[in-house]
Amino acid sequence: MVRGLLNKLVSRSLSVAGKWQHHQLRRLNIHEYQGAELMSKHGINVPRGVAVSSVEEASKAIKDVFPNEKELVVKSQILAGGRGLGTFKNGLKGGVHIVKTEQVEDIAGKMLGQILVTKQTGPQGKIVSKVYLCEKLSLVNEMYFAITLDRKTAGPIIISCSKGGTSIEDLAEKYPDMIAKVPIDVFEGITDDDAAKVVDGLAPKVADRNKSIEQVKNLYKLFVDRDCTLLEINPIAETADNQLVAADAKLNFDDNAAYRQKDIFTLRDTTQEDPREVAAAKADLNYIGLDGEIGCMVNGAGLAMATMDIIKLHGGTPANFLDVGGNASEGQVVEAFKILTADDKVKAILVNIFGGIMKCDVIASGIVNAAKQVALKVPVVVRLEGTNVDQGKRILKESGMTLITAEDLDDAAQKAVKAAYK
């Protein structure tokens, strides 16, 4: 994933910039092999490749798809970047290997079913369920290409660089003048002049200029037609036969467009996602797992941010961002508690609800019912304010539950920190 990359490239203007902003956005991320197939359907040059999930499938692919290839590229498929420099927990170094055809089965066998740890997965790593076998191209030049969304111009922006295949963050920091940024008028669409500026930023050495411009226009059309929030190719490369080829494929999609991109959203691989976030999404809750010890259940993103900030102010660390929204049902509140209590790191739970559309009595009933279904083993601090607050407090009081009540946010945060770290 491009965590922090585009923040450095386009400063604060990008809507996907930075790690925190990345996490707040709900968007579909698909595997490289899926992205390459989608690009190919949109007229973009990609290496010939096939994804396999077993050694037997790899053997068959070699015979059927690559009968005359002497070498192949074997790429582990996980939803995280840094695969090439990653390490498998079984000791295999690197999630991407260029090997002789007769070695493919052995390497694939060492990757499949194993945990790959990269700088973006965290120490827990991610399991490799598929590997992508690709033809080895004769590349003469590697460059960088991306399309994302720009807050400043309120539209797409295309980023290109004459060097790629490596850490674009470091390159952008050391040589910012090498990064070309071309904003696109979302109403007019990409023009030949826009595409030419992008190609100039790539500075291809051998690829045909007019064909390269067409490739850029095809990439932009894919970005718009498929409701992408990010399309990144690192590297986009030139081959010895003068072709511009997408030698990598990273695509994210706007979850709000799921209703019109149904074929894309069937590609979602929930095995690569945080199971708590998957459970939350099914209950229509907004959940982001963090590294702290105080579970937070709030209504509204702004209140969530304020709650996490004040927990930090008083010396604690939030374990999550869980927003039940403005119109959650009692059942959703129960599901929220199930998700919070499933986290072994949580030492206390802070419920901070400001009732507007969301009514305090609904939250209170949900808390009581959750307690009946889930064995609450950690202290629960509750601060309710707003619509039906008196009914909510009465429900909690009459439940017989052992709760820590608070009158305001500051009081609630102090009590949550004290309960978690006593």
VEXRO-448378 format. One line per 4 residues: number of its first residue (from 0); their letters; for each residue x, y, z of C-alpha. Coordinates in Angstrom, 2 decimals, always signed. Layout:
BEGIN
NUM> A> X,Y,Z | ...
//
This chain:
BEGIN
0> MVRG> +0.00,+0.00,+0.00 | +1.10,+3.58,-0.64 | +1.19,+4.65,+3.03 | +2.67,+8.14,+3.23
4> LLNK> +4.01,+8.05,-0.32 | +1.52,+10.36,-1.96 | +1.60,+12.62,+1.06 | +5.24,+13.35,+0.29
8> LVSR> +4.63,+13.67,-3.43 | +1.73,+16.05,-3.36 | +2.08,+17.51,+0.14 | -1.19,+17.90,+2.00
12> SLSV> -3.36,+18.10,-1.09 | -4.02,+14.40,-1.58 | -7.10,+12.81,-0.13 | -5.28,+9.50,+0.41
16> AGKW> -2.12,+11.00,+1.86 | -0.64,+9.71,+5.05 | -1.15,+6.60,+7.09 | -3.97,+7.92,+9.27
20> QHHQ> -5.95,+9.26,+6.36 | -5.42,+6.01,+4.51 | -7.00,+4.07,+7.36 | -10.02,+6.34,+7.60
24> LRRL> -10.98,+5.73,+3.99 | -13.01,+2.63,+3.26 | -11.87,+1.32,-0.09 | -11.39,-1.98,-1.82
28> NIHE> -7.85,-3.20,-2.40 | -7.29,-6.04,-4.88 | -4.33,-8.31,-5.61 | -1.76,-7.59,-8.29
32> YQGA> -2.89,-10.42,-10.56 | -6.46,-9.13,-10.41 | -5.30,-5.60,-11.19 | -3.22,-6.82,-14.13
36> ELMS> -6.20,-8.68,-15.57 | -8.37,-5.57,-15.24 | -5.72,-3.42,-16.92 | -5.43,-5.86,-19.78
40> KHGI> -9.18,-5.63,-20.38 | -8.81,-1.85,-20.67 | -6.13,-1.98,-23.35 | -3.11,-1.59,-21.11
44> NVPR> +0.04,-3.62,-21.79 | +0.79,-6.10,-18.99 | +3.10,-9.13,-18.78 | +1.57,-12.49,-19.55
48> GVAV> +0.77,-14.13,-16.25 | -1.39,-16.55,-14.28 | -2.20,-16.85,-10.58 | -1.96,-20.27,-8.93
52> SSVE> -2.86,-21.53,-5.47 | -0.96,-24.85,-5.43 | +2.22,-26.45,-6.71 | +0.11,-28.64,-8.97
56> EASK> -1.50,-25.56,-10.54 | +1.95,-24.04,-10.99 | +3.14,-27.15,-12.81 | +0.11,-27.08,-15.10
60> AIKD> +0.53,-23.35,-15.79 | +4.13,-23.87,-16.86 | +3.05,-26.48,-19.41 | -0.04,-24.66,-20.65
64> VFPN> +0.91,-20.98,-20.46 | +4.70,-20.86,-20.47 | +5.86,-23.92,-22.45 | +8.81,-22.11,-24.04
68> EKEL> +9.92,-19.83,-21.20 | +13.33,-20.45,-19.63 | +12.75,-18.11,-16.71 | +9.68,-16.87,-14.87
72> VVKS> +8.89,-14.30,-12.19 | +7.22,-15.75,-9.09 | +5.33,-13.11,-7.10 | +3.67,-13.76,-3.74
76> QILA> +0.21,-12.21,-3.58 | -0.64,-10.28,-0.42 | -2.40,-6.96,+0.07 | +0.69,-5.09,+1.21
80> GGRG> +3.72,-3.49,-0.37 | +7.40,-4.24,+0.09 | +7.09,-7.87,-0.97 | +10.43,-7.99,-2.73
84> LGTF> +12.30,-7.08,+0.45 | +10.04,-9.12,+2.71 | +10.89,-12.32,+4.58 | +8.78,-15.42,+5.06
88> KNGL> +8.48,-16.83,+8.56 | +9.83,-20.11,+7.18 | +13.09,-18.31,+6.38 | +12.68,-17.68,+2.63
92> KGGV> +14.01,-14.25,+1.75 | +11.97,-12.13,-0.66 | +8.38,-12.39,-1.83 | +9.35,-11.90,-5.50
96> HIVK> +11.82,-14.21,-7.27 | +13.11,-14.52,-10.84 | +13.98,-18.18,-11.31 | +14.59,-20.79,-13.98
100> TEQV> +11.40,-22.52,-15.05 | +12.42,-25.80,-13.43 | +12.72,-24.01,-10.06 | +9.26,-22.43,-10.11
104> EDIA> +7.48,-25.30,-8.36 | +10.01,-25.34,-5.54 | +9.82,-21.59,-4.93 | +6.03,-21.53,-5.23
108> GKML> +5.83,-24.37,-2.71 | +7.92,-22.39,-0.24 | +5.62,-19.35,-0.62 | +2.13,-20.86,-0.71
112> GQIL> +0.47,-21.17,+2.68 | +3.32,-19.32,+4.35 | +3.40,-15.98,+6.20 | +5.22,-13.11,+4.49
116> VTKQ> +6.37,-10.20,+6.63 | +7.07,-6.84,+4.97 | +7.50,-3.28,+6.19 | +3.77,-2.76,+5.59
120> TGPQ> +2.31,-5.93,+7.14 | +3.64,-5.48,+10.65 | +5.41,-8.34,+12.46 | +2.36,-10.60,+12.17
124> GKIV> +2.71,-10.71,+8.38 | +0.11,-11.93,+5.88 | -0.55,-15.39,+4.51 | +0.20,-16.10,+0.86
128> SKVY> -2.69,-18.02,-0.67 | -1.73,-17.40,-4.30 | +1.42,-16.73,-6.28 | +1.47,-14.91,-9.59
132> LCEK> +3.60,-16.47,-12.32 | +4.66,-13.95,-14.97 | +6.81,-13.98,-18.06 | +10.19,-12.40,-17.55
136> LSLV> +10.35,-9.31,-19.74 | +13.52,-7.74,-21.05 | +13.22,-4.32,-19.40 | +15.45,-1.48,-20.51
140> NEMY> +14.04,+1.24,-18.25 | +11.87,+1.41,-15.11 | +9.67,+4.38,-14.23 | +6.88,+5.30,-11.80
144> FAIT> +3.22,+6.09,-12.53 | +0.21,+6.78,-10.32 | -3.24,+8.36,-10.45 | -4.95,+9.49,-7.28
148> LDRK> -7.28,+12.24,-6.04 | -6.15,+15.80,-5.33 | -8.01,+17.94,-2.80 | -6.50,+21.17,-4.09
152> TAGP> -7.86,+20.78,-7.62 | -10.84,+18.66,-6.55 | -10.08,+16.04,-9.19 | -7.69,+13.33,-10.32
156> IIIS> -3.96,+13.97,-10.51 | -1.42,+11.89,-12.45 | +2.05,+11.47,-10.99 | +4.98,+10.27,-13.08
160> CSKG> +8.69,+9.91,-12.53 | +11.54,+8.88,-14.81 | +12.83,+6.47,-12.17 | +10.84,+3.64,-10.62
164> GTSI> +10.97,+0.12,-9.29 | +12.30,+1.36,-5.97 | +11.22,+3.48,-3.01 | +9.47,+6.43,-4.59
168> EDLA> +9.22,+8.08,-1.14 | +13.00,+8.37,-0.87 | +13.31,+9.57,-4.45 | +10.64,+12.25,-3.93
172> EKYP> +12.41,+13.48,-0.82 | +15.87,+13.67,-2.39 | +14.92,+14.71,-5.94 | +11.48,+16.39,-5.83
176> DMIA> +12.06,+17.98,-9.26 | +11.97,+14.51,-10.83 | +8.31,+14.12,-9.88 | +5.85,+15.36,-12.51
180> KVPI> +2.28,+16.09,-11.35 | -0.47,+16.67,-13.91 | -3.93,+17.55,-12.55 | -6.83,+16.49,-14.76
184> DVFE> -10.06,+18.45,-15.19 | -12.64,+15.91,-14.06 | -15.29,+17.42,-16.38 | -13.13,+17.75,-19.49
188> GITD> -11.24,+14.51,-18.97 | -7.68,+13.79,-20.00 | -6.47,+15.61,-23.12 | -3.64,+14.70,-25.47
192> DDAA> -1.66,+17.57,-23.95 | -2.21,+16.20,-20.43 | -1.11,+12.73,-21.48 | +1.95,+14.17,-23.25
196> KVVD> +3.01,+15.96,-20.05 | +2.73,+12.68,-18.16 | +4.87,+10.92,-20.78 | +7.41,+13.73,-20.56
200> GLAP> +7.58,+13.07,-16.82 | +8.22,+9.39,-17.49 | +10.90,+10.36,-20.03 | +10.86,+7.02,-21.90
204> KVAD> +14.04,+6.16,-23.78 | +12.82,+3.75,-26.44 | +9.02,+3.42,-26.19 | +6.97,+4.96,-28.98
208> RNKS> +5.72,+8.37,-27.79 | +2.29,+8.25,-29.42 | +1.62,+4.72,-28.17 | +2.77,+5.76,-24.69
212> IEQV> +0.31,+8.67,-24.74 | -2.47,+6.22,-25.64 | -1.46,+3.97,-22.75 | -1.67,+6.90,-20.33
216> KNLY> -5.14,+7.79,-21.64 | -6.25,+4.15,-21.26 | -5.01,+4.15,-17.67 | -6.95,+7.32,-16.89
220> KLFV> -10.10,+5.88,-18.47 | -9.75,+2.80,-16.28 | -9.32,+5.02,-13.20 | -12.52,+6.96,-13.92
224> DRDC> -14.71,+4.21,-15.34 | -13.96,+1.85,-12.47 | -14.24,+4.38,-9.62 | -10.62,+4.00,-8.53
228> TLLE> -9.20,+5.99,-5.64 | -5.66,+4.91,-6.51 | -3.96,+3.37,-9.53 | -0.24,+2.85,-9.01
232> INPI> +2.30,+1.12,-11.25 | +5.82,+0.74,-9.87 | +7.49,+0.08,-12.15 | +5.88,+1.04,-15.40
236> AETA> +8.62,-0.09,-17.75 | +9.99,-0.03,-21.27 | +10.76,-3.31,-22.95 | +13.40,-4.13,-25.53
240> DNQL> +10.68,-4.18,-28.22 | +9.80,-0.53,-27.51 | +6.61,-1.20,-25.50 | +5.42,+0.61,-22.39
244> VAAD> +4.31,-2.12,-19.97 | +2.66,-2.08,-16.53 | +5.04,-4.42,-14.71 | +3.09,-3.97,-11.48
248> AKLN> -0.55,-3.27,-10.63 | -1.96,-1.67,-7.50 | -5.56,-0.49,-7.56 | -7.92,+0.76,-4.86
252> FDDN> -11.63,+1.41,-5.39 | -14.20,+3.64,-3.74 | -16.47,+1.51,-1.55 | -19.30,+3.95,-2.22
256> AAYR> -19.27,+2.71,-5.83 | -19.81,-0.95,-4.91 | -23.35,-0.87,-6.27 | -22.15,-0.06,-9.79
260> QKDI> -18.86,-2.03,-9.72 | -20.30,-5.33,-8.56 | -17.86,-7.44,-10.59 | -14.91,-5.61,-9.02
264> FTLR> -16.20,-5.96,-5.47 | -16.61,-9.71,-5.81 | -12.78,-9.74,-5.86 | -12.52,-8.61,-2.22
268> DTTQ> -10.20,-10.94,-0.29 | -11.36,-10.75,+3.32 | -8.67,-13.24,+4.39 | -6.17,-10.41,+3.90
272> EDPR> -8.11,-7.95,+6.06 | -8.34,-7.48,+9.83 | -11.12,-9.90,+10.88 | -12.46,-7.27,+13.29
276> EVAA> -12.83,-4.79,+10.44 | -14.55,-7.45,+8.34 | -17.02,-8.18,+11.17 | -17.62,-4.46,+11.69
280> AKAD> -18.28,-3.89,+7.98 | -20.87,-6.69,+7.99 | -22.65,-4.91,+10.86 | -22.32,-1.57,+9.02
284> LNYI> -19.98,-0.18,+11.65 | -16.81,+1.82,+11.10 | -13.93,+0.08,+12.86 | -10.19,+0.65,+12.68
288> GLDG> -7.88,-1.47,+14.83 | -5.08,+0.38,+16.62 | -2.32,-0.70,+19.01 | -3.52,+0.56,+22.40
292> EIGC> -5.39,-0.83,+25.40 | -8.55,+1.30,+25.68 | -11.43,+0.28,+23.43 | -13.49,+3.22,+22.18
296> MVNG> -17.14,+3.11,+21.12 | -18.48,+6.46,+19.96 | -20.95,+7.94,+17.49 | -19.44,+10.19,+14.87
300> AGLA> -15.93,+10.42,+13.46 | -15.27,+13.80,+15.03 | -16.19,+12.54,+18.48 | -14.03,+9.47,+17.87
304> MATM> -11.00,+11.64,+17.09 | -11.62,+13.82,+20.15 | -12.03,+10.74,+22.34 | -8.78,+9.20,+21.15
308> DIIK> -6.95,+12.49,+21.57 | -8.08,+13.00,+25.15 | -7.21,+9.40,+26.04 | -3.69,+10.13,+24.81
312> LHGG> -3.67,+13.41,+26.73 | -4.30,+11.54,+29.97 | -1.58,+8.97,+29.30 | -3.56,+6.15,+27.69
316> TPAN> -3.58,+4.65,+24.20 | -6.70,+3.88,+22.14 | -7.15,+0.30,+20.97 | -9.44,+1.19,+18.11
320> FLDV> -11.63,+3.65,+16.30 | -15.19,+2.31,+16.47 | -17.94,+4.60,+15.21 | -21.47,+3.22,+15.54
324> GGNA> -22.75,+6.12,+13.45 | -25.73,+8.36,+13.97 | -28.49,+5.81,+13.59 | -27.22,+2.50,+14.97
328> SEGQ> -29.65,-0.16,+16.12 | -29.50,-1.99,+19.41 | -28.19,-5.03,+17.54 | -25.34,-3.01,+16.06
332> VVEA> -24.34,-1.86,+19.54 | -24.24,-5.50,+20.64 | -22.01,-6.36,+17.66 | -19.76,-3.40,+18.51
336> FKIL> -19.23,-4.76,+22.02 | -18.49,-8.22,+20.65 | -15.77,-6.76,+18.43 | -14.27,-4.72,+21.27
340> TADD> -14.19,-7.60,+23.74 | -12.67,-9.96,+21.16 | -9.45,-7.92,+21.31 | -7.19,-9.43,+23.97
344> KVKA> -5.22,-6.18,+24.23 | -8.24,-4.21,+25.47 | -7.99,-3.51,+29.22 | -10.91,-1.07,+29.46
348> ILVN> -13.76,+0.16,+27.26 | -14.86,+3.76,+26.98 | -18.36,+4.37,+25.61 | -18.71,+8.03,+24.67
352> IFGG> -22.07,+8.86,+23.11 | -23.50,+12.27,+22.34 | -27.12,+11.63,+21.49 | -28.50,+13.52,+18.54
356> IMKC> -30.07,+11.25,+15.98 | -28.45,+8.42,+17.95 | -30.50,+8.03,+21.14 | -28.84,+7.35,+24.47
360> DVIA> -31.48,+4.81,+25.53 | -30.72,+2.69,+22.44 | -27.03,+2.69,+23.34 | -27.83,+1.80,+26.94
364> SGIV> -30.08,-1.11,+25.91 | -27.38,-2.33,+23.57 | -24.78,-2.24,+26.33 | -27.05,-4.22,+28.67
368> NAAK> -27.86,-6.85,+26.01 | -24.22,-7.09,+25.03 | -23.30,-7.79,+28.63 | -25.76,-10.69,+28.64
372> QVAL> -24.19,-12.18,+25.49 | -20.55,-11.34,+26.06 | -18.63,-11.99,+29.24 | -17.34,-8.52,+30.05
376> KVPV> -13.99,-9.06,+31.75 | -12.76,-5.48,+31.57 | -14.04,-2.23,+33.15 | -16.56,-0.23,+31.11
380> VVRL> -16.68,+3.54,+31.40 | -19.85,+5.17,+30.04 | -20.48,+8.81,+29.24 | -23.91,+9.57,+27.79
384> EGTN> -25.23,+12.99,+26.85 | -28.03,+14.25,+24.63 | -31.29,+12.75,+23.38 | -33.01,+10.47,+25.93
388> VDQG> -30.01,+10.65,+28.26 | -32.13,+10.22,+31.42 | -33.78,+7.08,+30.03 | -30.37,+5.76,+29.06
392> KRIL> -28.90,+6.32,+32.50 | -31.94,+4.69,+34.11 | -31.59,+1.60,+31.89 | -27.95,+1.23,+32.89
396> KESG> -28.67,+1.79,+36.59 | -31.52,-0.74,+36.68 | -29.48,-3.36,+34.80 | -27.40,-4.20,+37.84
400> MTLI> -24.22,-3.97,+35.78 | -21.02,-2.73,+37.32 | -20.29,+0.34,+35.23 | -18.13,+3.40,+35.72
404> TAED> -20.16,+6.45,+34.81 | -18.75,+9.83,+33.81 | -20.28,+13.28,+33.51 | -18.12,+14.68,+30.71
408> LDDA> -15.47,+13.63,+28.21 | -12.49,+14.68,+30.31 | -13.84,+12.79,+33.33 | -14.56,+9.73,+31.17
412> AQKA> -11.05,+9.66,+29.69 | -9.40,+9.98,+33.11 | -11.52,+7.15,+34.52 | -10.85,+4.92,+31.47
416> VKAA> -7.09,+5.42,+31.75 | -7.18,+4.75,+35.49 | -9.27,+1.60,+34.99 | -7.02,+0.28,+32.22
420> YK> -3.70,+0.81,+33.94 | -4.48,+0.33,+37.63
//
